[in-house]
Amino acid sequence: MAQEFVGASNPQGGSIRETDQPMETRLAHGTTLHQEIISRLIARRQLSERVVSNRADDWNRVDEHLRMYIDLGRQAKKGDGSVNANKKEMPWERSIVVPLSYAIEQVHKTELMGIFMRQDPILKVMGVGSEDVEPAKMMQAVLGYDQEQTALPLQVFSGVGDSIRYGQGTFCVSFEKEMGWKHWSAPSKFQAILQAMKMPTQRRSWETLREYSLIHTVDPFLRWRDPRVSIADLQKGEFSGHRVYRGSMWIKERDKRNGGVYFNVDKISKVAAGGARQTSRGRGSFGRTINKFDISRFRMTGSVDELDHGFHAIDHLQVKLIPKEWKLGPGTLPEIWWFSWIDDQVIIRAHRTEYEHEKFTYAEAEAHPDPHVGENPGLIENLDGIQRFMNWIFNSHIQNVMRHLNNSMAYGPSFVEEADLFDRDAGGHFRLSQLGEQMLMEGRLSIDQMMHQMNLSDVTRPMLQDNQVLMDMALRMMAVSETSQARATTQRRTLGENKLIQAGAGKRMVLHAVLFDIMAFGPMARQLISNRQQFTEMEQFLRISGDLAREVGGMSMTVRPDDLHGNFDYVGRSAVMPPDAQDLPEVWDRIGAQLSQNPMLLQPRADGKMLDIHELFKEGVEATGVRNIESFYKDPSQIQQMPQAPPVTVLPDEEVARQQQAGDIIPANEAA
């Protein structure tokens, strides 16, 4: 009779349903089921690869623009997307990139990160009901810790950059229990006793070091998602995954025998020796590497010695399937299963997801979301045509200028020594031949008639004005004003006009931020909440800051797993344009004036609550950019008392006149 075994709770390994035999036995390398499953997985990945390969060339062009790199071997591209094999896009030995795309990308990333970083931490939650208010503070504390551990601002910066460049920024969300060696050493006062008892004073053990939610960005070139649904509807697809490159030691640390989730690890060195160099579909096989002119470094080809097994391509794929159809279990309803395999050779992971939110653990955002289309272009991708045309115009001008710098001459080779004309020496001495000297002496030919410098006209200079028009078109399209680039305006405008222009551009930036928030941060936060409620096992003493520290009245708190139960929701960003920091001092001055003119505002309200003037002052100071105002608040006993002024005695006028006459006092303005 078939039996069902339920594995131990592990967020990475999952609650594993196994029939008849453990999964690592049924999927042992070389079995028929192993080969059948890996074939199905590779087929799904290749479906996604075909879509990525269609955009790889456009994305590589984006990378070239942002890296200030021009591929001099690239063929000219026609309007239909094909290339002219007989014509180069840049037919010169040297070319440079007009930094249009780079400047626009930097402005967009700076503006968007400024919007996201105004909130600390970036992701905030709130309780749904009144009974969830206090648990929400605990949840916010652990989410703040998670965001710090995973370096969320850096991940957001990378995801924002991907959405601007390629049109899509992808985040993978998981819960990590980091295993490793934990060291213990006896206190010094007990070491002598332990030594006398011949007991160890130090030891180490392999156990959980920390637990936290991990968020990391996924390379768009290595993102395996179901292309039959749009990015906005990624949870409606039937699979989702990505590829990473990892070393053998990283994989062995996560072996099931070491508390991890991977099996078949001992087979890797036998059938996938050498790592990624053996795989037929490495990172560069269908397009981009981390640097298109540095392929070998990232693919980690070769090994240091016989004990170095190289880096491996690990494909992770989450598939929605019916276990019975895949011969993985008796289940007849759709479930999400996790798979990982190495170099298209060895399956090292297979189990039903244990995440109770029952979602693919990915969150994606687009620069131009359109749910009716599978994928949408990025901002810089849309600039490709203008960027390449501007590069061509500018480099054409440079080549024309170089022609002017060289002497273009018409001469009779019989009258001059050609070697002198070809010599680039700064002296510029030209000798006449014997015949030329004779012609000159006889007056039959002048030197100008023997050799004449051609007068060339620079026909490309007016084209630079066309470049300026193209740049203006690009900046309008991307909502990037001169002031946002920290440049002086070409036209004289008033301060009010500049602020209106900046505000108009800012509204489009805020729209981008809000859409990014809805598509990526919202789903990400809901998964983080679910993961924390499900997997938290350790009691943690956490440092807190920002609004939460003010609410609880301290800089730290202890959080236990039971403290995280409740109903919470993500606090999304408003579509209202954030105020200009330069205007904030004036705004807070007006608030202070209103309070001083209306003392009733400081009185308790009908509900008994009253305005905390200290918190209001702190909020105003922090809004102007000062973040350390809390350091100026001290206990009264710690504040150094100012020396008191000596007592002042007012003398009658007659006494002052008498002492002045006697020379005892003098007027203050006459004192030395």
Secondary structure as GFF3:
##gff-version 3
##sequence-region A 1 672
A	DSSP	beta_strand	4	6	.	.	.	ID=ss1
A	DSSP	beta_strand	17	19	.	.	.	ID=ss2
A	DSSP	alpha_helix	23	26	.	.	.	ID=ss3
A	DSSP	alpha_helix	32	66	.	.	.	ID=ss4
A	DSSP	beta_strand	75	77	.	.	.	ID=ss5
A	DSSP	beta_strand	83	88	.	.	.	ID=ss6
A	DSSP	alpha_helix	100	117	.	.	.	ID=ss7
A	DSSP	beta_strand	125	127	.	.	.	ID=ss8
A	DSSP	three_ten_helix	130	132	.	.	.	ID=ss9
A	DSSP	alpha_helix	133	149	.	.	.	ID=ss10
A	DSSP	alpha_helix	152	166	.	.	.	ID=ss11
A	DSSP	beta_strand	168	185	.	.	.	ID=ss12
A	DSSP	alpha_helix	188	196	.	.	.	ID=ss13
A	DSSP	beta_strand	202	218	.	.	.	ID=ss14
A	DSSP	three_ten_helix	220	222	.	.	.	ID=ss15
A	DSSP	beta_strand	223	225	.	.	.	ID=ss16
A	DSSP	three_ten_helix	231	236	.	.	.	ID=ss17
A	DSSP	beta_strand	239	247	.	.	.	ID=ss18
A	DSSP	alpha_helix	248	253	.	.	.	ID=ss19
A	DSSP	three_ten_helix	256	258	.	.	.	ID=ss20
A	DSSP	three_ten_helix	265	267	.	.	.	ID=ss21
A	DSSP	alpha_helix	268	271	.	.	.	ID=ss22
A	DSSP	three_ten_helix	275	278	.	.	.	ID=ss23
A	DSSP	three_ten_helix	283	286	.	.	.	ID=ss24
A	DSSP	alpha_helix	295	299	.	.	.	ID=ss25
A	DSSP	beta_strand	311	321	.	.	.	ID=ss26
A	DSSP	beta_strand	335	342	.	.	.	ID=ss27
A	DSSP	beta_strand	346	352	.	.	.	ID=ss28
A	DSSP	beta_strand	362	366	.	.	.	ID=ss29
A	DSSP	alpha_helix	379	382	.	.	.	ID=ss30
A	DSSP	alpha_helix	384	405	.	.	.	ID=ss31
A	DSSP	beta_strand	409	411	.	.	.	ID=ss32
A	DSSP	alpha_helix	418	422	.	.	.	ID=ss33
A	DSSP	alpha_helix	434	441	.	.	.	ID=ss34
A	DSSP	alpha_helix	447	450	.	.	.	ID=ss35
A	DSSP	beta_strand	451	453	.	.	.	ID=ss36
A	DSSP	alpha_helix	461	478	.	.	.	ID=ss37
A	DSSP	three_ten_helix	483	485	.	.	.	ID=ss38
A	DSSP	alpha_helix	495	516	.	.	.	ID=ss39
A	DSSP	pi_helix	517	521	.	.	.	ID=ss40
A	DSSP	alpha_helix	522	535	.	.	.	ID=ss41
A	DSSP	beta_strand	540	543	.	.	.	ID=ss42
A	DSSP	alpha_helix	546	552	.	.	.	ID=ss43
A	DSSP	beta_strand	556	559	.	.	.	ID=ss44
A	DSSP	three_ten_helix	561	564	.	.	.	ID=ss45
A	DSSP	beta_strand	568	570	.	.	.	ID=ss46
A	DSSP	three_ten_helix	581	583	.	.	.	ID=ss47
A	DSSP	alpha_helix	584	597	.	.	.	ID=ss48
A	DSSP	three_ten_helix	599	602	.	.	.	ID=ss49
A	DSSP	alpha_helix	613	623	.	.	.	ID=ss50
A	DSSP	three_ten_helix	629	632	.	.	.	ID=ss51
A	DSSP	three_ten_helix	636	638	.	.	.	ID=ss52
A	DSSP	alpha_helix	653	662	.	.	.	ID=ss53
A	DSSP	three_ten_helix	668	670	.	.	.	ID=ss54
###
